[in-house]
Amino acid sequence: MASRFNTFIRFSAVAALALVVFSAAPRAALAQAGVTLQDPRAEVDFGKTITFRAVLKSTLPIQQATLFFRSAQETVTHVETVLPAQDGAVSFTYDASLNLIPPFSEIEFWYQATLSDGQTYPSQTVKFFYTDNRFPWREATRANITARWYAQDDSFGAAALDVVAASMLAMQDFIPLSLDAPIYIYVYANPSDLQATLSLGGEGWVGGHATPQAGVALVAIPPNANPAEMQTKIPHELTHILLYRSLGEKYKNLPTWFLEGMASMMEQYANPDYAYALQSAAQKGTLLSFGDLCKSFPPDAGGAYLAYAQSQSFVTYISRTYGVSGLSRLINAYGDGLTCEMGATRALGTPLSQIESRWREDALGQNVAGVALRNLSPFFLLLALALLVPLWGTVDTFILRYRRKHAAAKSK
């Protein structure tokens, strides 16, 4: 009896174990199902092609696969069907000459695979930078800021980083500084190289360019150029990056004249030709309205140059008139999405159009008579008060004499 009982117990235990194993097997297979990437990479031929490669690994056969990719500056995700080889290898070449991607932008890609179980699984996401690899870049890094160049020796990179340090010291009173994420300064040896890079990304301005979201600035500084050129171009583009770091997506709400005016004001050497452009436009009556410069600058080179000159002068005037706190209030007001006119009214207590009129008077000498009258108005008020007191006494005396005379005539 005891022997039969022990046999029954052993049989029950084995059956229970088998039940556990068989019931768990489908769940284990399901848990392991999915797709992973082996050796994912992107091969960049800048301005021409981007080839995405990987080996898709899965415990179940792959029925079909899809590649997804997008840059940080794009709102649309590119979707491409790929055909895995026997070993799961996939490859897709993207034509970057027809479908422009901003240079040095961060691109992320991943795959999605439908397996034999009928389920669709995504892979992990891989990121890389769409770097201009046409040049033999040299590199120097200091405090999470990297300068890259290709036409000079190491002293050139050290000088660029010195300019960045001096610029940030000057900016700290106006813009909150953040080096939590890296900043990259790419220095091209001539404007044509820079223009070629920007045109491959769909941009047309040759003086310099910043991609604030990626923390990347591009400038053109020829070998043996005047140091002032580096001290002008690098601070300008760096200002855009730091303003974006401070505001995040609110950066896009700032008027164009304010963004470019701040960046120009932070240049260590003011452009001497700006003053001539302003005086010439003032005399010809061709100054641009800041209301028209809120969304963008003119597309032509002459109009854009005047817009930069005006913006630099105007923001400098606001800084001198309302101080650092005034600029900070203006940044916050515009960051909150207020219009050009209302943002200035809330931050500075004066509509933008009225501040523009005062700037024209103060910086360009327009309406000189009006400026003189406004400046002398407090003295006119004091003079009027000084004259009013004795005049009122004289009038009061005259009235009193008249009443007495009239009363005397009645009594007769």
Secondary structure, DSSP 8 states (H G I E B T S, - for coil): -HHHHHHHHHHHHHHHHHHHHHHHHHHHHHHH-S-EEEEEEEEEETTTEEEEEEEEE-SS-EEEEEEEEEETT-SS-EEEEE---TT-EEEEEEETTTS---TT-EEEEEEEEEETTS-EEE---EEEE---TTS--EEEEETTEEEEESSS-HHHHHHHHHHHHHHHHHHTTTS----SS-EEEEEESSHHHHHHHHHHTT----SEEEEGGGTEEEEE--TT--HHHHHHHHHHHHHHHHHHHHHGGGGGGS-HHHHHHHHHHT-SS--HHHHHHHHHHHHHT----GGGGSS---SSHHHHHHHHHHHHHHHHHHHHHHHHHHHHHHHHHHHTT--HHHHHHHHHSS-HHHHHHHHHHHHH-TTHHHHHHHHHHHHHHHHHHHHHHHHHHHHHHHHHHHHHHHHHHHH-
